[in-house]
């Protein structure tokens, strides 16, 4: 099984209902039919009942929604026509993927796998203990360059394009996710944690349309353009069963 980047992917394989391309379910987004008939994002694939999988980005999904192609594909997947398709479904998916990625950052932080603070990250980077590097969208360029240089030195890859990844989230948002103050840079000191974070971030960045891919474990991309936090984060999902099943 291979991912959309043509790399092997572990786990169950699913087919995108719009493109019919197959990939691991951890690279796709599941849509679930709630008991009240609404189609809702189920990015953690926990909701009961019939689901449908998409692997396209937000722009392609909005186009499919506007042209009626998404409704047709969902009708075939759900084997039903009596469902409500929210006009803001793409925004809801973006918000759910963002929450999932930020929640993963919080979990890894509580597990002791993340470092914050430029000095601590630089020390870990120079000693070869850094496996991934992230920057807030509003991080200063010189600070990011300094940490990237330390990472290249510690990884014995001076002269490479190893720079870390600028996340589409401000330092305020990252601080809230990690439960810390003023999170400008994040260093990941555990290889498996870097892989878990890479998966969550890759799904989010792919959907919102970033041209840059995240690759964990010393092969991070050159950084993503900062985008605003999804406005749909304020849009509360109201399924008739536990909300967390649809995020």
N, C-alpha and C positions, 0 to 999 in steps of 0.2 A: 504494500500500500504506500502511496506517495502523497505528499501534501501539495498544495497549490504552488509551492516553490520547487516541486519535483524532488523533494527530499522524503525519505522513508518516514512514515508516521505510525506510531503504535496505537492500538486501541481499535474499537469497532469502526467500520467504514460506513459512511452514509452518502447519499446522493442529493445534490442540490436540486430542489424542485424546479428551479428556473433554468439552470444551465445543463442539468443532468450530469455534471462532473462529480466524480466520487472523491472523497477525502475522509480523513479521520474525523470523528465527530467533535474532537477537541478543536478543530479548525473551522467548524461550521457553527451556525446559530440555530437553535431549535425554536420553532414557533409552536405553541400549544393552544388547544381549544379549551377555554375555560368553561365551567358549568353554565355560566350565564350567556354563552355563545360568542364571547369576544375572543379574537385571536390576539394572543399576548406573547411577548418574548419570554423564553425560558432558557436563558443563557447557561444555566447550570444543569439543564436537562433533568430536573427533578419532578416536574409536574406530571401527574398521572394522565392517562388517556392517550389518545392518538396525537402524534406530533408530526411536524414537517420541518425540513432542514433547508437552510439557505447558505450559500457561500459567496454571494455577491456583495459589493460594497454599497454604501448608502445611496450614491447617485444612481446606480443600476436598479436598486430596489425601489426608489422613488419613481423612476421611469416605468418600471413594471407595474407599480401601484396605479399610476395615472392612466396607463393604457389598458388596465383590466387584466393584464397577464398574471399578476400575482393572485387575484381572486380565482382565476381559472385553474392555476396550478394548485392552490390550496383546496379547491373543490375536489380535485382529483385525489389529492393526498388524504384529505379527511373523509372522502366519499360522502360528501354532504354539501349542500348549498346554503343551508340556513345558519350562517355565522355572520357576525359583525366584524368588519375589517376597519379598524380605526384609521382615520386619515393621517394621524401622527404616529403611525406604527414605526417608521424609520427613526423618528426622534426617540421613541421609547426604547428601541433596540440600542441606539447609541448610548442612552443614559444607563441602561442595564449593563452594557459592556463596560462602561466607565466605572460603575459601582463595583462590578466584579473585579476589575483590575486594581482599584484602590483598596478593596477589601483584601485582596491577595497581598498587597504591600503591607497592610496592617497586620495580617497573620504572620508574615515573615518577620516583621519587626518584633512582634511579641514573642516569636520563637528565638530571637537573638541572632538572626541571620543578616541583619542590616546594620549599617553604620551611617550616622549623620555627623555633620561637622567636618569642615574641610581638612583640618589637621589630622583627625583620626582616619579619614578616608585616604589621605595622602600617605600616611604611614603604612596602612594596609596595602596600598597599591605598590609602593616601592619595595615592600617585602614579599611581593608575589602572592598575596592573600586575597586579591580582589578578583571576582568572577563576573561582575557586571557593574556598570556605572550609569547612573541616571542623573539628569539635571532638571530642575524646575523650568517651566517655560520662561520665567522672568529671571533666571540666573544670569549673572554677569558673564560675558564671554571670556574675560581673562581668567576668572576663577575656574570655569569649565576647562579651558586650555591647560591650566596648571595641573589639574587633577588628571587629565588625559595624558599629559606628558609623564606624570608619575606612574600611571598605569602601564604605559608603553615601556618604561624603564624596568618596572618590576616583572613585566611579562617577557622581557628580552626581545621586544618588538619595536625598538626605536626606528623611526622612519616609516612605520606603518600608518594606516589611517584610523587606528584605534582611538575613538573619541568618546564613546558612551552615547547615550540616547537622551535627547531633550524631550521630555514628556509634555503632552498637551494639557498641562495642569500647573497652576501657579504654586508658589511656595506656601501660600495659605491653605490651598486644597491639600497639598501633600502633608502639611503639618497636621491637619485635621485627620487625615487617613492614618497617620502613624501615631497620633496622640502625643506629638512633640511640638516644640516651638521652632518656628522659622526653619523649615526643612528646605534647603536650597539644593543640596546634592545628596545622593543616596548611593552608598557602596554596598554591594552584596558579597558576602564573604563565604557563602556556601554554594557549591556548584549545583546541587539539586534545586536549591531555592532559586538560583538564577534561571534554571530551566523552567520552573513553575511560573515564575514571573514573566519570562519570555513568552510562554504560551498565552497567558492572559493578556499581556500587552499587545501581542501580535494580532490577536482577534479584534481587539479594540481599534488599533491603528489601521488594520486592513479595512474594517467597516467604515470608519470615518473618512477613508480615502487618502491616507498618507501614502506617498510614493516610496517611503522608506520602510524596510522590514527590520524587525528586531531579531537579532540572533544572539542567544545567551552564550556565556562561557568564553570570554575573550574574543568574541567576534561581533561586538555590538556595532550597529550602524552608525552613520555619521551624525545622526540627530534628526528629529522630526520638527517640522514647522509648528510653531505654537498656534493652537486653535483655542477658541473659547470653550469653556466647559458647557456641555450640552444643556441647552435651555430646558430640555424636557426633564431634567433632573427634578424640577419642581412639579412635574406632572405625576400625580399619584395614581398607581395602578389599583383598580378596585375589583379584583376577581372575588368570587364568592367563597373561595377557599384561601388557605394561607398565602399571603402575598409573596413570602420568600420562595414559594415553589415556582414563581414565575420570574425569578431574577437570576 
